[in-house]
Amino acid sequence: MGKTIAQQIIQHKQHPNLKFRLKERAEEFTDLLFYTLFDAETPVEENMVELQRIFEELVDLACWNVSKTCSSVWDDYIGSLPRILELLNLDAETFLEDDPAAISKEEVYLCYPGFYAIAIYRLAHELHKAGFPMVPRLMTEYAHRLTGVDINPGATIGKSFFIDHATGIVIGETAHIKDFVRIYQGVTLGALHVAKNLKNVKRHPTIENNVTIYANATILGGKTVIGENSTIGGNVWLTKSIAPNSIVTHTPDIKIKSAINE
């Protein structure tokens, strides 16, 4: 009868390193990190032991290149956690100050998908800088699935970052967002075009200090710089730099009906 169905499936499996357990463990690691940093009832010292155990498993699953010593990343990574927490507390303060609907920091930590997406980005970005493979992207994709906010772990984001309402936001790998930036739902910080030979080239825009970008604005291009203290209105499309202190708006085409059809 020839090969069985199972044998045919095995024959066509071409990726020996593709283990979905890696994705599951990365998500478990992400959840435990978040609880360790923020949950008042979570025992920090005990969790650090468990986090190291999961990390060692991630090393076995993700570090296919034997020339890379991924296990050495751990000590530097845990050493960075207090600084990351300090940044995240500044982010939370910004949420509380900028959103009149926010009642308390506890509400920000528990209820705001924008804050959660930023938190996971910051935790993943540190691993990305260390060159740890796959796991940073799995962490931010986990947050993407939960919040609708897609932040590549390679992006560079400064302090006191605010995402209101979240959902539909895209921040590309080489985007550079400086301090005190506020963005709203549906914003895209993307590339002008996509080609494989653009790897390691700055493809995404730079957003200077104290910029506000309103809903559904699209800003594209690695050479595009949004000058500090600028405001980008909703539905704006930008592919060129603008000077500091600019206000950019989308002007709707309004026509008045000459007659009302009854």
C-alpha positions as MATLAB code, in Angstrom:
seq = 'MGKTIAQQIIQHKQHPNLKFRLKERAEEFTDLLFYTLFDAETPVEENMVELQRIFEELVDLACWNVSKTCSSVWDDYIGSLPRILELLNLDAETFLEDDPAAISKEEVYLCYPGFYAIAIYRLAHELHKAGFPMVPRLMTEYAHRLTGVDINPGATIGKSFFIDHATGIVIGETAHIKDFVRIYQGVTLGALHVAKNLKNVKRHPTIENNVTIYANATILGGKTVIGENSTIGGNVWLTKSIAPNSIVTHTPDIKIKSAINE';
ca = [
       0.000    0.000    0.000;
       3.033    2.273    0.033;
       3.822    4.755    2.730;
       1.288    5.371    5.453;
      -0.180    8.831    5.964;
       1.944    9.218    9.081;
       5.112    8.342    7.169;
       4.264   10.861    4.446;
       3.731   13.616    7.014;
       7.045   12.794    8.680;
       8.770   12.892    5.289;
       7.501   16.422    4.638;
       8.496   17.801    8.013;
      11.508   19.879    6.988;
      12.259   21.937   10.121;
      13.784   19.873   12.941;
      14.093   22.966   15.174;
      10.411   23.898   14.859;
       9.105   22.994   18.309;
       5.888   24.663   19.403;
       6.878   23.999   22.973;
       9.195   26.994   22.507;
       6.196   29.242   21.895;
       4.359   27.862   24.923;
       7.378   28.290   27.215;
       8.019   31.815   25.927;
       4.448   32.763   26.808;
       4.781   31.146   30.241;
       8.031   33.091   30.771;
       6.295   36.335   29.719;
       3.389   35.864   32.115;
       5.684   35.029   35.012;
       7.860   38.070   34.317;
       4.846   40.375   34.335;
       3.550   38.945   37.605;
       6.996   39.109   39.192;
       7.316   42.809   38.405;
       3.808   43.942   39.289;
       1.714   41.499   41.312;
       1.780   42.342   45.033;
       1.124   38.728   46.045;
       3.816   37.162   43.890;
       6.964   36.022   45.791;
       9.767   37.688   43.850;
      12.702   35.569   45.016;
      10.867   32.291   44.406;
       9.778   33.495   40.989;
      13.325   34.404   40.026;
      14.310   30.767   40.531;
      11.412   29.592   38.372;
      12.155   32.219   35.715;
      15.727   30.970   35.482;
      14.498   27.390   35.095;
      12.200   28.354   32.214;
      14.944   30.485   30.667;
      17.306   27.511   30.656;
      14.646   25.546   28.812;
      14.273   28.417   26.320;
      18.033   28.280   25.754;
      17.785   24.591   24.867;
      14.830   25.199   22.534;
      15.834   28.454   20.831;
      19.626   28.498   20.635;
      20.228   26.237   17.673;
      23.563   27.850   16.836;
      26.056   26.138   19.124;
      28.553   28.992   18.684;
      26.236   31.352   20.592;
      26.410   31.144   24.372;
      22.780   32.055   25.070;
      22.886   30.836   28.656;
      25.275   33.673   29.553;
      22.520   36.193   28.800;
      20.565   35.424   31.971;
      22.678   37.257   34.568;
      22.737   40.461   32.532;
      19.025   40.162   31.836;
      17.904   39.842   35.445;
      20.269   42.691   36.296;
      18.316   44.876   33.878;
      14.894   44.147   35.416;
      14.969   46.918   38.078;
      15.766   49.491   35.379;
      12.982   48.128   33.133;
      10.538   48.284   36.041;
      11.557   51.893   36.673;
      10.807   52.730   33.025;
       7.464   50.946   33.183;
       6.457   52.825   36.304;
       7.144   56.060   34.402;
       4.967   54.759   31.566;
       2.182   53.992   34.040;
       2.433   57.484   35.539;
       2.052   58.932   32.044;
      -1.098   56.869   31.486;
      -2.513   58.153   34.753;
      -1.630   61.775   33.989;
      -2.755   61.822   30.352;
      -5.974   59.810   30.450;
      -8.808   61.472   32.397;
     -10.568   58.099   32.521;
      -7.715   56.530   34.506;
      -8.527   56.330   38.214;
      -5.361   54.781   39.634;
      -2.070   53.158   38.719;
      -3.569   49.831   39.697;
      -6.186   50.337   36.983;
      -3.450   51.089   34.457;
      -1.546   47.915   35.331;
      -4.655   45.732   35.341;
      -6.875   47.168   32.617;
      -4.890   49.025   29.957;
      -3.833   46.923   26.952;
      -1.527   49.715   25.801;
       0.445   49.499   29.025;
       0.628   45.705   28.824;
       1.945   45.897   25.251;
       4.613   48.416   26.290;
       5.600   46.270   29.282;
       6.114   43.144   27.209;
       7.949   45.146   24.548;
      10.390   46.522   27.141;
      10.999   43.058   28.605;
      11.520   41.574   25.139;
      13.679   44.443   23.862;
      16.379   43.712   26.433;
      16.652   40.122   25.196;
      16.625   41.369   21.613;
      19.592   43.671   22.341;
      21.461   40.698   23.781;
      20.931   38.780   20.565;
      18.798   36.069   22.136;
      17.036   34.333   19.226;
      13.306   33.959   18.633;
      12.080   34.494   22.200;
      11.800   38.324   22.082;
       9.629   38.074   18.981;
       7.491   35.364   20.565;
       6.985   37.602   23.600;
       5.837   40.632   21.605;
       3.660   38.462   19.349;
       2.011   37.096   22.490;
       1.248   40.668   23.559;
       0.076   41.416   20.009;
      -2.401   38.561   20.165;
      -3.744   39.726   23.523;
      -3.881   43.479   22.848;
      -3.901   44.134   19.103;
      -0.687   46.157   19.489;
       2.216   45.002   17.300;
       5.556   46.350   18.574;
       8.633   44.714   17.104;
      11.159   44.022   19.890;
      13.865   45.709   17.816;
      12.185   49.124   18.018;
      13.780   51.736   20.284;
      11.355   53.495   22.651;
      12.210   56.162   25.220;
      10.696   56.916   28.590;
       7.127   57.909   29.506;
       5.490   56.316   26.473;
       1.674   56.404   26.252;
      -0.603   54.291   24.046;
      -4.275   55.170   24.409;
      -6.997   52.640   23.567;
      -4.399   50.445   21.826;
      -5.645   48.060   19.088;
      -4.352   48.208   15.537;
      -1.042   49.900   16.375;
       2.042   48.819   14.401;
       5.574   49.883   15.366;
       8.272   48.509   13.072;
      11.637   47.001   13.909;
      13.796   50.074   13.233;
      11.386   52.715   14.538;
      12.897   55.129   17.048;
      10.471   56.738   19.488;
      11.988   59.217   21.921;
      10.631   60.506   25.252;
       7.110   61.629   26.219;
       5.446   60.386   23.017;
       1.706   59.692   22.893;
      -0.019   57.618   20.239;
      -3.604   56.501   19.744;
      -5.317   53.484   18.218;
      -4.624   52.476   14.645;
      -1.298   54.311   14.294;
       1.288   52.761   11.975;
       4.997   53.544   12.132;
       6.055   51.539    9.118;
       8.310   51.173    6.084;
       7.803   52.766    2.673;
       8.287   49.393    1.025;
       9.395   45.893    1.932;
      12.328   44.041    0.374;
      14.635   41.415    1.849;
      17.755   43.401    0.951;
      16.615   46.129    3.381;
      17.448   43.964    6.380;
      19.622   45.940    8.843;
      18.620   49.185    7.125;
      16.578   51.807    8.997;
      13.145   51.451    7.391;
      10.849   53.004    9.993;
      10.438   56.598   11.177;
      11.942   58.527   14.070;
       9.539   60.270   16.455;
      11.172   63.034   18.469;
      10.335   64.092   22.045;
       6.859   65.172   23.127;
       5.019   64.210   19.926;
       1.329   63.271   19.865;
       0.006   61.056   17.049;
      -3.758   60.677   16.838;
      -5.848   57.731   15.660;
      -5.180   55.978   12.357;
      -2.267   58.184   11.335;
       0.323   56.466    9.135;
       3.985   57.537    9.168;
       6.369   55.703    6.852;
      10.053   55.613    5.975;
      13.405   55.321    7.688;
      14.388   58.878    6.778;
      11.123   60.344    8.067;
      11.578   62.359   11.263;
       8.696   63.880   13.197;
      10.076   66.965   14.903;
       9.681   67.421   18.647;
       6.532   68.978   20.129;
       4.573   68.192   16.957;
       0.977   67.000   16.724;
      -0.135   64.588   13.994;
      -3.887   64.539   13.479;
      -6.091   61.524   12.853;
      -5.923   59.785    9.453;
      -2.825   61.749    8.377;
      -0.474   60.012    5.892;
       3.187   61.111    6.126;
       6.238   59.938    4.191;
       8.441   63.016    4.688;
       9.970   64.694    7.718;
       8.308   67.620    9.447;
       9.876   70.396   11.493;
       9.590   70.691   15.278;
       6.390   72.288   16.645;
       4.373   71.310   13.559;
       0.649   70.567   13.469;
      -0.371   68.225   10.642;
      -4.047   67.567    9.977;
      -6.119   65.638    7.490;
      -8.618   67.987    5.849;
     -11.883   66.225    5.008;
     -13.626   66.904    1.711;
     -16.959   68.345    2.828;
     -19.763   68.913    0.324;
     -23.173   70.391    1.124;
     -26.119   68.701   -0.547;
     -28.068   71.012   -2.796;
     -31.262   69.069   -2.206;
     -32.533   66.405    0.154;
     -33.942   63.300   -1.435;
     -37.102   62.235    0.263;
];
